[in-house]
Amino acid sequence: MLNDISVLIHLLKEAGYKVFQTESSKNTKYPYFVYDYVDATHAYAGNQLLSEQPRYQLSYLTEGTKKELIPIVTLLKEHKILYTPFSGGPYDENDKKVTQFVTYVRTFNEI
């Protein structure tokens, strides 16, 4: 279970991917990841806050195809990182049409 987004970022970088928060640097070569905070959920028991569970959007931008997702999904599964199935579509990034594959991951932070 993922307890901090920095762990996922480290795993992706260690696997050779470029990762940016919110937006990439101009003229960054594809493929790369961009992640953003979306929202958070709280877990309570007996009116006591037990954990905060932030959710992040993780976008993979590429000029390639969905076959590139195979090693990414493998990495997520190997590290037991919960994620939503990827969705994909055309995306305009830095004045170029590319494909964006999007998933959501949630971190679990005990209070």
C-alpha positions as CSV (number, residue, x, y, z in Angstrom):
1,M,0.0,0.0,0.0
2,L,1.3,3.4,-1.0
3,N,1.8,5.8,2.0
4,D,3.4,8.7,0.2
5,I,3.3,9.9,-3.4
6,S,7.1,10.4,-3.3
7,V,7.5,6.6,-3.1
8,L,5.7,6.2,-6.4
9,I,7.7,9.1,-8.0
10,H,10.9,7.5,-6.9
11,L,9.9,4.1,-8.3
12,L,9.0,5.7,-11.7
13,K,12.2,7.6,-11.9
14,E,14.2,4.5,-10.9
15,A,12.5,2.7,-13.8
16,G,13.8,5.4,-16.2
17,Y,10.7,7.6,-16.5
18,K,10.7,11.4,-16.4
19,V,8.2,12.7,-13.8
20,F,6.8,16.2,-13.3
21,Q,4.4,17.7,-10.9
22,T,1.5,19.6,-12.6
23,E,3.3,20.2,-15.9
24,S,6.4,19.3,-17.8
25,S,9.2,21.5,-18.8
26,K,8.9,23.0,-22.3
27,N,10.3,20.7,-25.0
28,T,10.6,17.7,-22.8
29,K,10.9,14.5,-25.0
30,Y,8.2,11.9,-24.7
31,P,7.3,9.8,-22.9
32,Y,6.9,11.2,-19.4
33,F,4.6,11.3,-16.4
34,V,2.8,14.3,-14.9
35,Y,1.0,14.0,-11.6
36,D,-1.4,16.3,-9.7
37,Y,-3.2,16.2,-6.3
38,V,-6.9,15.7,-6.8
39,D,-8.6,15.4,-3.4
40,A,-8.5,13.4,-0.2
41,T,-10.8,11.1,1.8
42,H,-10.6,10.6,5.6
43,A,-11.2,7.3,7.5
44,Y,-12.8,7.6,10.9
45,A,-13.6,5.3,13.8
46,G,-15.5,6.4,16.9
47,N,-15.3,10.1,15.7
48,Q,-11.5,9.8,15.6
49,L,-9.6,10.5,12.4
50,L,-7.5,7.4,11.7
51,S,-6.1,8.2,8.2
52,E,-6.0,10.6,5.4
53,Q,-6.1,9.2,1.9
54,P,-5.0,11.7,-0.8
55,R,-5.8,10.9,-4.4
56,Y,-3.5,11.8,-7.3
57,Q,-4.0,11.8,-11.0
58,L,-1.1,10.2,-12.8
59,S,-0.9,11.0,-16.6
60,Y,1.5,9.2,-19.0
61,L,2.1,11.3,-22.1
62,T,3.5,9.5,-25.1
63,E,3.7,9.5,-28.9
64,G,3.5,5.7,-28.6
65,T,0.7,3.2,-28.0
66,K,-1.0,1.5,-25.0
67,K,1.6,-1.3,-25.2
68,E,3.9,1.1,-23.3
69,L,1.6,0.7,-20.3
70,I,2.6,-3.0,-19.8
71,P,5.8,-2.3,-17.8
72,I,4.0,0.5,-15.9
73,V,1.2,-1.7,-14.8
74,T,3.7,-4.4,-13.9
75,L,5.6,-1.9,-11.7
76,L,2.4,-0.8,-10.0
77,K,1.3,-4.4,-9.4
78,E,4.7,-5.6,-8.2
79,H,4.7,-2.8,-5.6
80,K,1.1,-3.4,-4.6
81,I,0.1,0.2,-5.6
82,L,-3.6,0.5,-5.9
83,Y,-4.6,2.3,-9.2
84,T,-7.7,2.7,-11.4
85,P,-7.6,1.2,-14.9
86,F,-5.9,3.5,-17.4
87,S,-8.0,5.6,-19.8
88,G,-6.5,7.1,-22.9
89,G,-7.1,9.7,-25.5
90,P,-5.6,12.4,-27.6
91,Y,-4.0,15.3,-25.8
92,D,-2.5,18.7,-26.9
93,E,0.8,19.1,-25.0
94,N,3.4,21.7,-25.9
95,D,1.6,22.4,-29.2
96,K,1.8,18.8,-30.2
97,K,-0.9,16.1,-30.4
98,V,0.1,13.1,-28.3
99,T,-1.7,10.3,-26.3
100,Q,-2.4,10.8,-22.7
101,F,-3.1,7.7,-20.5
102,V,-4.6,8.6,-17.1
103,T,-4.9,6.6,-13.9
104,Y,-5.6,7.6,-10.3
105,V,-3.6,6.4,-7.2
106,R,-4.4,6.9,-3.6
107,T,-2.0,7.2,-0.7
108,F,-2.9,6.0,2.8
109,N,-1.4,8.2,5.6
110,E,-2.1,7.1,9.2
111,I,-2.7,10.0,11.5
